[in-house]
Amino acid sequence: MPSVIHWFRRDLRITDNSALHHASLAGIPVIPVYILSDWKGQHSWTGPNRQQFLCGCLESLSKNIGTIRGKLLIRRGGAIQELKRLIQETDCRAIYFNRDPDPFGKKTEEELETLCAELQIDCFGHDDVALHGPEEIYTQSEKPYKVFTPYSKNWLSLDKPSPLPKAGELNTPGGLSSEDLPTLTTWDLPESKADLPEPGEKAARKRMNAAVSGIIRDYSDLRDLPGEEATSRVSQDLRFGLISIRTLYKKISEELKNSRGGPRSSIETYIKELAWREFYFAILHHFPDVLHEEFNADWRGLPWETPGEKFEKWKLGETGFPIVDAGMRQLLKTGFMHNRVRMITAMFLTKDLHIDWKLGESHFMQHLNDGEIASNNGGWQWSAGTGADAAPYFRIQNPWTQTARYDPHGRYVKKWIPELRDIDPKKFQSPPPTGEKLAPDYFPPCVDHKQERENTLKIFKKHKGN
């Protein structure tokens, strides 16, 4: 029987899914397939948290596909080899997929287009991950933006695409082989110890609705306070495609139309955060070497220190800087870190410990449940002072004063560092006397921030002068 294939990637939903929607309109049965990567053990770009969440999302997706007369096939191996094998097992007329924003996925897409041409079947790639793709927004001189503000003005001025309806019936043919749904043992990974959010499309829509109707109305005032539950917490849902960016934007826009004053300003601020996400997609698209080197050529070849004991203390949340340690422990225990604290911890690693941002980038990707290659890279290079529209190298955040500004009552610090729960939060806002601890079972500061700030300025100035 003639059929088409829908290749699931980072679009694990049946509602407002561009490629799946168009595949279901083909008029012949649809074979939905997800191809598991075949690496085992530790991976530099993912880990137990994200893979466990993926497992739950695939289980949910499999059930949802069953509601539209479909069956999700699970295959494992190289994507091109497995798709070729599936094409040869069926009378496949076309492959539908949603395009990936990172260079690894794009290389696979090029190989797939070549394969489909060789096998003389149609290949339909759809833009689904962003409201505006990297090829839609250029400067007046037809060059990609390198600065966010003019990019965002252009982005905000464009009409946004509308959501698509739920996919129609798939009528997947029977008799096709499939592996079992994955578990962490599929990749020889240990069980995740993090308290992860509920996976699946239904749970993601619930989080989205709660955020749009409540949290983002105070977003401007509270988003930088890590001790408050004041961010949308849908980043992992966008990362895995459990909700569509089109659906999210439409709901936010409807809320914006009915809002005035502070709530309206907050919603507009939140929308600009969506533009930041797509700005970093565009940077990665046009400048893929940012994954391997500094975006700003002036800072390539900086003399980073060899990671050692201090790097291990940073990873474990044992630096003796409360706001830094709270963030690193939140990451380990939940697979999430508040965005303000991501900046603080990243700048501490690069400017206080003088350790290469690429090592921190990899550590975050191994633990973040919402690990997005483009945004993570953009955030790390911003903090290091090496990226697109980055903080200048001489802007070095002081962890003590950052605590005073964003966690003055110590709510965040005390939540994640039990050793400090009985300590006056004012003591988190300045370093203790040299050699002393904030609490008997807590760590003394591993460095002197004032001294390391001066060292950083010297390092960057010397490098710039060479």
Order of alpha helices (4+ residues) and beta strands (2+ residues): beta-alpha-beta-alpha-beta-alpha-beta-alpha-beta-alpha-alpha-alpha-alpha-alpha-alpha-alpha-alpha-alpha-alpha-alpha-alpha-alpha-alpha
